Amino acid sequence: MAFTLSGISDITGLNLTTTQPAPPPEFYLWSWGNNGIGRLGLGNTTYYSSPKQIGSLTTWSTVAGGGFHSAAIKTDGTMWSWGANYSNGRLGLGNTTSVSSPVQIGALTTWSTVSTGENHSAAIKTDGTLWAWGANGYGRLGLGDTANRNSPVQVGALTTWLIVSAGYTHSSAIKTDGTMWAWGQNLDGRLGLNNTTTVSSPVQVGALTTWSNVFSGQRHCAAIKTDGTIWAWGQGLHGALGLGDIDNRSSPVQIGALTTWLKLSASGYHSSAIKTDGTMWAWGRNDNGQLGLGNITYRSSPVQIGALTTWLNIAGGYTHRAAIKTDGTMWAWGNNLDGQLGIGDTTKRSSPVQVGALTNWSKVALGRFHSMAIG
């Protein structure tokens, strides 16, 4: 009897192999540097001067490094935290117990992005709601009061939050309509509200609807608009605002006139940015070489770091920085007292130095004296 398959009587040479789906990408989580109170998530308090893998999972999506704690989100939408928890509950675990390994925050699988400040954290869910927890001095959680929270609490009832950045004692965020909002301490005008009044609930920064991204630093903020311009406000000490002086600003002021800014990072008393041409620039405090310019001279205006045009992403810590190139390599510079540069020693560097030899780094996040990355 002739065997037929869909009308084909001769199946000689017919390839019946089923195409298998490609395996999911692997996203390992790594950490290094100061490990006081277990902020590296490695189950101990040992300092490391080279990247160490956290567990064996390959499903980490994003990571954030705070002052003394860290947080991360997995590809399944769960959120995890570790490090110092003290009396303010900055880990969001419903208690004030510090932990040295990642612990899941609740049971939800709808977390989209997380940002960790000095003593508080904030996150956005896939439904566009905004949540905050931890220390609430100056109303930095945006909940209308100054009471600490040890579990995530929703900020208002809106479902249009897109980006959030937790700073030292303040926070900033952008909605899906391109408006920017801020809350918390405003001593130096760091909220950008054209005053120095501290507020405990989100207040809109101006009336523009063209904000693309915002970063909350130590006592200043910086942001990029959809037109590629870059803006800064808050404390101008050490030239942190990049405006050519050390004056404070209580409203956003444009840095130069260029419209080619693409990526940005504000931290400590310094900032860095990447242009659309792949060049990297820095300004502000530079006592540890954190600007990456090969010296320790402070700069009050953006100065290009080297001549390369292959920079892709950048992150800033309190006194150190790290960046990823388009080839997937990671580079670091600045303070290295606790091995936070990840280059195997504790010697500070004033120019970018490659971290290991891997070429699959995708994201990097820096805390006060520690570093985290996914790769």
C-alpha positions as CSV (number, residue, x, y, z in Angstrom):
1,M,0.0,0.0,0.0
2,A,1.4,3.4,-0.9
3,F,1.9,5.8,2.0
4,T,0.8,9.4,1.3
5,L,1.4,12.6,3.3
6,S,-0.7,15.5,2.2
7,G,-1.0,14.1,-1.3
8,I,2.7,13.3,-1.6
9,S,3.3,9.6,-2.5
10,D,7.1,9.7,-2.5
11,I,8.6,11.3,0.6
12,T,12.2,10.3,-0.1
13,G,14.4,13.3,0.9
14,L,11.5,15.2,2.5
15,N,12.7,17.0,5.7
16,L,10.1,16.5,8.4
17,T,12.3,18.1,11.2
18,T,10.3,20.4,13.3
19,T,11.8,23.9,13.8
20,Q,12.6,24.5,17.5
21,P,12.2,27.9,19.0
22,A,15.3,29.8,19.9
23,P,16.2,29.5,23.6
24,P,15.5,32.6,25.7
25,P,18.5,35.0,26.1
26,E,20.5,34.6,29.3
27,F,20.6,37.5,31.7
28,Y,23.0,36.8,34.6
29,L,23.2,39.2,37.5
30,W,26.6,40.3,38.8
31,S,27.9,42.5,41.6
32,W,31.2,43.8,43.1
33,G,32.6,46.4,45.5
34,N,31.6,47.3,49.0
35,N,29.5,44.5,50.5
36,G,28.7,46.0,53.9
37,I,25.4,44.7,55.1
38,G,25.2,42.3,52.1
39,R,24.4,44.9,49.5
40,L,26.0,42.7,46.8
41,G,23.4,40.0,47.2
42,L,26.1,37.2,47.4
43,G,25.0,35.7,50.7
44,N,27.9,37.2,52.6
45,T,29.5,40.5,53.5
46,T,32.8,40.0,51.7
47,Y,34.1,42.8,49.5
48,Y,35.0,41.8,45.9
49,S,37.1,43.8,43.4
50,S,35.9,41.8,40.4
51,P,32.3,40.9,39.3
52,K,30.8,38.0,41.1
53,Q,27.7,36.2,39.8
54,I,24.6,36.3,42.0
55,G,23.2,32.8,42.0
56,S,22.7,30.9,38.8
57,L,19.5,32.4,37.4
58,T,19.5,33.7,33.9
59,T,16.2,35.6,34.1
60,W,17.2,39.1,35.4
61,S,15.8,42.0,33.4
62,T,16.9,45.2,35.2
63,V,18.9,46.2,38.2
64,A,19.3,49.3,40.4
65,G,22.0,50.1,43.0
66,G,21.1,52.4,45.9
67,G,23.1,53.9,48.8
68,F,23.3,50.7,50.9
69,H,20.9,48.4,49.1
70,S,20.0,47.0,45.6
71,A,16.9,45.9,43.8
72,A,16.2,44.0,40.6
73,I,13.4,42.8,38.4
74,K,13.2,39.4,36.6
75,T,11.8,38.7,33.2
76,D,8.8,37.2,34.9
77,G,7.9,40.6,36.4
78,T,8.8,39.7,40.0
79,M,10.9,42.2,42.0
80,W,13.7,41.4,44.4
81,S,15.8,43.4,46.9
82,W,18.7,42.9,49.3
83,G,21.2,44.9,51.5
84,A,20.6,47.3,54.3
85,N,17.0,47.6,55.6
86,Y,17.6,49.3,59.0
87,S,14.6,51.1,60.5
88,N,13.2,52.5,57.3
89,G,12.3,49.4,55.4
90,R,14.0,50.4,52.1
91,L,13.9,46.8,50.9
92,G,10.1,46.8,50.7
93,L,9.9,43.4,52.4
94,G,7.4,44.4,55.1
95,N,10.1,44.5,57.8
96,T,13.3,46.2,58.7
97,T,15.6,43.1,58.6
98,S,18.7,43.4,56.4
99,V,19.4,40.5,54.0
100,S,22.5,39.5,52.0
101,S,20.7,37.6,49.2
102,P,17.9,38.6,46.9
103,V,14.4,38.3,48.5
104,Q,11.2,38.7,46.5
105,I,9.1,41.7,47.3
106,G,5.6,40.4,47.6
107,A,4.2,38.0,45.0
108,L,3.3,40.3,42.1
109,T,4.5,39.6,38.6
110,T,3.7,43.0,37.1
111,W,6.8,45.1,38.0
112,S,8.3,47.0,35.0
113,T,11.0,49.3,36.3
114,V,12.7,50.1,39.7
115,S,14.9,52.9,41.0
116,T,16.8,52.9,44.3
117,G,17.9,56.1,46.1
118,E,20.0,56.6,49.1
119,N,17.4,55.3,51.6
120,H,14.3,54.8,49.6
121,S,13.0,53.1,46.4
122,A,10.4,53.6,43.8
123,A,9.0,51.4,41.0
124,I,6.4,51.4,38.2
125,K,4.2,48.5,37.3
126,T,3.1,47.4,33.9
127,D,-0.3,49.0,34.5
128,G,1.4,52.4,34.8
129,T,1.0,52.8,38.5
130,L,3.8,54.3,40.7
131,W,4.9,52.8,44.0
132,A,7.4,53.8,46.7
133,W,8.8,52.6,50.0
134,G,11.6,53.2,52.5
135,A,12.7,56.3,54.3
136,N,10.2,59.2,53.9
137,G,11.9,62.2,55.4
138,Y,11.0,65.4,53.5
139,G,8.2,63.4,51.8
140,R,10.5,61.8,49.3
141,L,8.0,58.9,48.8
142,G,5.4,61.2,47.4
143,L,2.7,59.9,49.7
144,G,1.6,63.2,51.2
145,D,3.3,62.6,54.5
146,T,6.7,61.8,56.1
147,A,6.0,58.3,57.5
148,N,8.4,55.6,56.5
149,R,7.0,52.6,54.6
150,N,8.5,49.0,54.6
151,S,6.3,47.8,51.8
152,P,5.5,49.3,48.4
153,V,2.7,51.8,48.6
154,Q,0.9,53.3,45.6
155,V,1.6,57.0,44.9
156,G,-1.8,58.4,44.0
157,A,-4.1,56.6,41.7
158,L,-2.8,57.5,38.3
159,T,-1.9,54.8,35.7
160,T,0.2,57.0,33.4
161,W,3.6,56.9,35.0
162,L,6.5,55.9,32.6
163,I,9.8,56.7,34.3
164,V,10.9,57.3,37.9
165,S,14.2,58.2,39.5
166,A,14.8,58.0,43.2
167,G,17.6,60.5,44.4
168,Y,19.2,61.3,47.7
169,T,16.2,62.9,49.5
170,H,13.9,63.5,46.5
171,S,12.3,61.8,43.5
172,S,11.4,62.7,40.0
173,A,9.2,61.0,37.4
174,I,7.9,61.4,33.9
175,K,4.4,60.4,32.7
176,T,3.3,59.0,29.4
177,D,2.2,62.4,28.3
178,G,5.7,63.8,28.5
179,T,5.1,65.9,31.6
180,M,7.7,65.8,34.5
181,W,6.9,65.7,38.2
182,A,9.0,65.9,41.4
183,W,8.7,65.7,45.2
184,G,10.7,65.5,48.4
185,Q,13.4,67.9,49.7
186,N,13.9,71.1,47.7
187,L,16.6,72.9,49.7
188,D,18.7,73.8,46.6
189,G,15.8,73.9,44.1
190,R,16.5,70.3,43.1
191,L,12.8,69.7,42.4
192,G,12.9,72.2,39.5
193,L,9.7,73.9,40.8
194,N,11.2,77.5,40.6
195,N,11.3,77.6,44.4
196,T,12.9,75.9,47.4
197,T,9.7,74.6,49.0
198,T,9.7,70.9,50.0
199,V,6.7,68.9,48.9
200,S,5.5,65.5,49.9
201,S,3.3,64.7,46.8
202,P,4.2,64.9,43.1
203,V,4.1,68.4,41.6
204,Q,4.5,69.1,37.9
205,V,7.8,70.7,36.8
206,G,6.7,73.5,34.5
207,A,4.1,72.8,31.7
208,L,6.2,71.1,29.0
209,T,5.2,67.8,27.6
210,T,8.4,66.9,25.8
211,W,10.5,65.3,28.6
212,S,12.1,62.0,27.6
213,N,14.1,60.9,30.7
214,V,15.1,62.3,34.1
215,F,17.8,61.4,36.6
216,S,17.9,62.4,40.3
217,G,21.4,62.9,41.6
218,Q,22.7,63.8,45.1
219,R,21.3,67.3,45.2
220,H,20.6,68.0,41.6
221,C,18.7,66.6,38.6
222,A,19.2,66.4,34.9
223,A,16.9,65.4,32.1
224,I,16.7,65.0,28.3
225,K,13.9,66.2,26.1
226,T,12.5,64.5,23.0
227,D,14.3,67.1,20.9
228,G,17.7,65.9,22.1
229,T,18.4,68.9,24.4
230,I,19.7,68.3,27.9
231,W,18.7,70.3,31.0
232,A,19.8,70.5,34.7
233,W,18.7,72.1,37.9
234,G,19.3,72.0,41.7
235,Q,22.6,72.5,43.5
236,G,25.4,73.7,41.2
237,L,28.3,73.0,43.6
238,H,31.4,71.6,41.9
239,G,29.8,72.5,38.5
240,A,27.4,69.6,38.8
241,L,24.8,71.3,36.6
242,G,27.2,71.7,33.6
243,L,26.2,75.3,33.1
244,G,29.6,76.8,33.3
245,D,29.3,78.0,37.0
246,I,28.6,76.7,40.5
247,D,25.3,78.5,41.0
248,N,22.1,76.8,42.1
249,R,19.1,76.7,39.8
250,S,15.5,76.1,40.9
251,S,14.2,75.5,37.4
252,P,15.5,73.4,34.5
253,V,18.2,75.3,32.5
254,Q,19.4,74.0,29.1
255,I,23.1,72.9,29.0
256,G,24.5,74.4,25.8
257,A,22.5,74.5,22.6
258,L,23.1,71.0,21.2
259,T,20.2,68.7,20.2
260,T,22.2,65.5,19.9
261,W,22.1,64.2,23.5
262,L,20.9,60.6,23.8
263,K,21.7,59.0,27.2
264,L,22.3,60.6,30.6
265,S,23.3,59.8,34.2
266,A,23.3,62.2,37.2
267,S,24.8,61.1,40.5
268,G,26.8,62.4,43.4
269,Y,27.9,65.8,42.4
270,H,28.6,65.0,38.8
271,S,26.9,63.9,35.6
272,S,27.8,62.2,32.3
273,A,26.0,61.9,29.0
274,I,26.3,60.2,25.6
275,K,25.5,61.8,22.3
276,T,23.9,60.3,19.2
277,D,27.3,60.0,17.6
278,G,28.4,57.7,20.4
279,T,30.8,60.1,22.1
280,M,30.7,60.4,25.9
281,W,30.9,63.6,28.0
282,A,31.2,64.5,31.7
283,W,31.1,67.4,34.1
284,G,31.1,68.2,37.8
285,R,33.1,67.0,40.8
286,N,36.2,65.1,39.9
287,D,38.3,64.5,43.0
288,N,38.4,60.7,42.4
289,G,38.7,61.0,38.6
290,Q,35.0,60.1,38.3
291,L,34.7,62.2,35.2
292,G,37.0,59.9,33.3
293,L,39.1,62.7,31.8
294,G,42.5,61.4,32.9
295,N,42.8,64.0,35.7
296,I,41.1,65.2,38.9
297,T,40.2,68.7,37.6
298,Y,36.6,69.7,38.3
299,R,34.6,70.8,35.2
300,S,31.5,73.0,35.1
301,S,30.7,72.3,31.5
302,P,30.5,69.1,29.5
303,V,34.0,67.8,28.4
304,Q,34.4,64.8,26.0
305,I,35.9,61.6,27.5
306,G,38.5,60.5,25.0
307,A,37.7,60.3,21.3
308,L,35.7,57.1,21.0
309,T,32.3,57.0,19.3
310,T,31.2,53.6,20.5
311,W,29.7,54.3,23.9
312,L,26.2,52.9,24.4
313,N,25.1,53.1,28.1
314,I,26.3,54.9,31.2
315,A,25.7,54.7,34.9
316,G,26.9,56.8,37.8
317,G,27.7,56.1,41.5
318,Y,28.6,58.4,44.3
319,T,32.2,58.8,43.2
320,H,32.6,56.3,40.4
321,R,31.2,55.6,36.9
322,A,30.8,52.8,34.5
323,A,29.7,52.5,30.9
324,I,29.0,49.9,28.2
325,K,30.2,50.1,24.6
326,T,28.5,48.9,21.5
327,D,30.7,45.8,21.4
328,G,29.3,44.7,24.8
329,T,32.4,45.5,26.8
330,M,32.1,47.3,30.2
331,W,34.4,50.0,31.4
332,A,34.8,51.8,34.8
333,W,36.7,54.7,36.4
334,G,36.8,56.9,39.5
335,N,37.0,55.9,43.2
336,N,38.0,52.3,43.8
337,L,38.7,52.1,47.5
338,D,36.3,49.1,47.9
339,G,36.9,47.5,44.5
340,Q,33.8,49.1,43.1
341,L,35.4,49.4,39.6
342,G,35.5,45.7,39.3
343,I,39.0,45.6,37.8
344,G,40.6,43.4,40.4
345,D,42.3,45.9,42.6
346,T,41.5,48.9,44.8
347,T,43.4,51.6,42.9
348,K,41.3,54.6,41.6
349,R,41.4,55.4,37.9
350,S,40.8,58.7,36.2
351,S,40.2,57.2,32.7
352,P,38.0,54.3,31.6
353,V,39.4,50.8,32.2
354,Q,37.9,47.7,30.9
355,V,36.1,45.4,33.4
356,G,37.2,41.9,32.6
357,A,37.0,40.5,29.0
358,L,33.3,39.7,28.6
359,T,31.5,41.2,25.6
360,N,27.9,40.5,26.6
361,W,27.2,43.2,29.2
362,S,23.7,44.8,28.6
363,K,23.0,46.9,31.7
364,V,25.0,48.5,34.5
365,A,23.8,50.2,37.7
366,L,26.0,51.8,40.5
367,G,25.3,52.4,44.1
368,R,27.2,54.5,46.6
369,F,30.3,52.2,46.8
370,H,29.2,49.1,44.9
371,S,28.2,48.1,41.4
372,M,25.8,45.8,39.7
373,A,25.4,44.6,36.1
374,I,23.5,42.2,33.9
375,G,25.3,40.2,31.2
